[in-house]
Amino acid sequence: MKLFQQLLVASTAVGLISPIAAQASDTINLEGMSSYGRSESKSKRIDNKSFVNEVNENLATLKGRVDGLEARQNNFEAGSFSETTTLDGKAVFTLGGVDYDLASETASEAIQAMYTYTMNLNTSFTGDDNLYVRIKTGNHADWSKTKTYGTYLSSANKNGDTLKVDKIWYEFPLGERNTVWVGPKIENYYMHGTTPSIYKPVTKQFTLGGNGEAYGASTDTGAGWAYKADNGFAVSSNIGTKSNTSCYETLDPCGTDKTKSYVNSGLLTDETKTSWATQVGYTKDRYSVSALLNVKTNGWSDTYYHTSGHGGTAKSGKTLGNFTSVGLRGWWRPEETGTATPAISVGYDTTSYENATNATSNSDAYFVGLNWNDIFQADDKIGIAFGQPTKNEDNDTDPFAYEVYYSFRPNDSIEITPAIFGGSDRNGTTGQDFTGALIETTFKF
């Protein structure tokens, strides 16, 4: 912004000097002055008042133009951000497709081109707090935004070319070691005290050390608190609630049985879908371990890392909707990058479903993510992730998911990432295999 103002002032100054110079050349004619001495006729007398008058006229013109410039600059500053607001963003171009093995699969296998555009606004009012707003748009469709096979991309957005507020919350310190969050659009994992994974994924299923029942998150009304000690210990607790969800009052809130009266779930009511997560963790420079307990009620569902039917089968006369999940996470990274030793992130989830039959009351999932940095050139990254999506214990099929990518930067603002991803029996059905490939180009500003 300052550079733009300097350019504006510089160009205006040149515009001011040019006419003054032109006036000077017209007003002070040296050849004409010399003719005063050669003329035999009586010449007009030139005294110091003539020059004073000319200078006063030019100064008045200059002052008027400067006043105009200041007025225009004030109007410009009135429409700009405050000094405590910063803006950054990125645009992601995606080109890719998926090949399904099952003949019964009707999803599109065509190669598609898609984009996502994101703007991040951060504003501080005290120097320690922050109001965060994320504005996003994109045109992703079909496989790139589908959870069924884990092909949902981390970069995907399905706003249909419409700019929307994607996230908005306010965070502030409470004492020296505590942080509080509150907002109408926030996800649980932004409010955790310990980072669960350092693996950078291409598909969203591999975020957070496995984006399953424990760490799965959804953008809704939320609030949270975290305490971080000097020695690396941290504890946090937060809640997300679908306070704006409308549903029918029934034994299965917001479900398919619409025989009861129509109600609005509201904030923290008995009908509201809610996720309450509490995490304890310990972090040092090169490693971290954490455990999370997440209680989800009234049919909250947000997992990207699951198989079909993972939530179990309801007992006779009962309905599913509440479950408790434990997520264990850990990561380690080498002292130096550019070696054959990768940074490692691991995760394991185990979940218990209320009102499910004994044979289907539990599920589990695991994840392993590897990253190598600075291998061929500075700031490049190799990534490999694999694991078992959330699977119910009565399913004899062993689902498997994976991704492999390489990202590099032609310069500081552009990153190019070719990737391959896929799975075998991915959705819990034998023979449900697929392979996908893409190349993403990210422009950061």
Buried (B, 14 or more C-beta within 10 A) or exposed (E): EEEEEEEBEEEBEEEBEEEBEEBEEEEEEEEEEEEEEEEEEEEEEEEEEEEEEBEEEBEEBBEEBEEEBEEEBEEEEEEEEEEEEEEEBBBBBBBBBBEBEBEEBEBEBEEBEBBBBBBBBBBBEEEEBBBBBBBBBBBBBBBBBBBBBBBBBBBBBBBEEEEEEBBBBBBBEEEEEBBBBBBBBBBBBBBBBBBBBBBBBBBBBBBBBBBBBBBBBBBBBBBBBBBBEEEBBBBBBBBBBBBEBEBBBBEBBBBEEEEEEEBEBBEEBEBBBBBBBBBBBBBEEEBBBBBBBBBBBBBBBBBBBBBBBBBBBBBEEEBBBBBBBBBBBBBBBBEEBBEEBBBBBBBBBBBBBBBBBEEBBBBBBBBBBBBBBEBEEEEBBBBBBBBBBBBBBBBEBEBBBBBBBBBBBEEEEEBBBBBBBBBBBBBBBEEBBBBBBBEBBBEBE
